[in-house]
Amino acid sequence: MPTDADNPSLPAAPASSSDPVRARRELIARWTQLANRIGYLCFAVAIATYALTFAIGFTAMMSAIIVGAVIVGTVLLAPAIVLGYAVKAAERDDRERGL
């Protein structure tokens, strides 16, 4: 059975740690990484759809796809980016303090 270590594109599972704070940080890091990927994918879909509207013509469906993708991408990316930086800063602070 494949594991997360076999596929580097998947977020790694939280390591078994005796520290519940670090385990929680790892879980948050996994979720933020996934939200980043989906959010950026939504923006890519919006851009591709916008470019496609010039080739086949503007329709209400294309507009709905573009607006929906931008909204979903924004809702996912805004907190994911902030939480991702917060986790990295907390880990860096722990390393600097020798924890």
C-alpha positions as CSV (number, residue, x, y, z in Angstrom):
1,M,0.0,0.0,0.0
2,P,1.5,3.4,-1.0
3,T,2.2,5.9,1.8
4,D,2.5,9.7,1.8
5,A,6.3,9.2,1.7
6,D,6.0,7.4,-1.6
7,N,4.3,10.4,-3.2
8,P,6.0,13.7,-2.5
9,S,3.2,15.7,-4.1
10,L,0.9,14.7,-1.2
11,P,1.2,16.5,2.1
12,A,3.0,14.3,4.6
13,A,1.0,12.8,7.5
14,P,1.7,14.3,10.9
15,A,4.6,12.7,12.5
16,S,3.9,10.9,15.7
17,S,5.0,13.5,18.2
18,S,4.7,13.6,21.9
19,D,4.1,17.4,21.6
20,P,0.4,18.0,20.8
21,V,1.2,21.6,19.7
22,R,3.6,20.4,17.1
23,A,1.3,17.7,15.9
24,R,-1.5,20.3,15.6
25,R,0.9,22.6,13.6
26,E,1.7,19.8,11.2
27,L,-2.0,19.1,10.7
28,I,-2.7,22.8,10.0
29,A,0.3,22.9,7.6
30,R,-1.1,19.9,5.7
31,W,-4.5,21.6,5.4
32,T,-3.0,24.9,4.3
33,Q,-0.9,23.2,1.7
34,L,-4.0,21.5,0.3
35,A,-6.0,24.8,0.4
36,N,-3.1,26.6,-1.4
37,R,-3.1,24.0,-4.2
38,I,-6.8,24.1,-4.7
39,G,-7.0,27.9,-4.5
40,Y,-4.3,28.4,-7.0
41,L,-5.9,25.8,-9.2
42,C,-9.2,27.8,-9.1
43,F,-7.3,30.9,-10.2
44,A,-5.7,28.9,-13.0
45,V,-9.2,27.7,-14.1
46,A,-10.5,31.3,-14.0
47,I,-7.6,32.6,-16.1
48,A,-8.0,29.7,-18.6
49,T,-11.7,30.2,-18.8
50,Y,-11.2,34.0,-19.3
51,A,-8.8,33.3,-22.2
52,L,-11.2,30.7,-23.7
53,T,-14.0,33.3,-23.8
54,F,-12.1,35.2,-26.5
55,A,-11.9,32.0,-28.6
56,I,-15.5,30.8,-28.4
57,G,-17.4,33.9,-27.2
58,F,-18.6,35.3,-24.0
59,T,-21.5,33.4,-22.4
60,A,-23.3,33.6,-19.0
61,M,-21.9,30.1,-18.2
62,M,-18.3,31.3,-18.8
63,S,-18.9,34.3,-16.6
64,A,-20.3,32.1,-13.8
65,I,-17.3,29.8,-14.0
66,I,-14.8,32.7,-13.9
67,V,-16.6,34.5,-11.0
68,G,-17.1,31.2,-9.1
69,A,-13.5,30.1,-9.5
70,V,-12.2,33.5,-8.3
71,I,-14.5,33.5,-5.3
72,V,-13.5,30.0,-4.3
73,G,-9.8,30.6,-4.9
74,T,-10.0,33.8,-2.7
75,V,-11.9,32.1,0.1
76,L,-9.4,29.3,0.2
77,L,-6.2,31.2,-0.4
78,A,-6.6,34.1,2.0
79,P,-6.7,32.2,5.3
80,A,-4.4,29.4,3.9
81,I,-1.6,31.9,3.2
82,V,-1.9,33.6,6.5
83,L,-2.0,30.3,8.5
84,G,0.9,28.9,6.4
85,Y,3.1,31.8,7.4
86,A,2.0,31.6,11.0
87,V,3.0,27.9,11.2
88,K,6.3,28.6,9.6
89,A,7.0,31.5,12.0
90,A,6.0,29.4,15.0
91,E,8.4,26.6,13.9
92,R,11.2,29.0,13.2
93,D,10.7,30.6,16.7
94,D,10.8,27.1,18.3
95,R,14.0,26.3,16.5
96,E,15.6,29.6,17.5
97,R,14.7,29.0,21.1
98,G,16.0,25.5,21.0
99,L,12.6,23.8,21.6
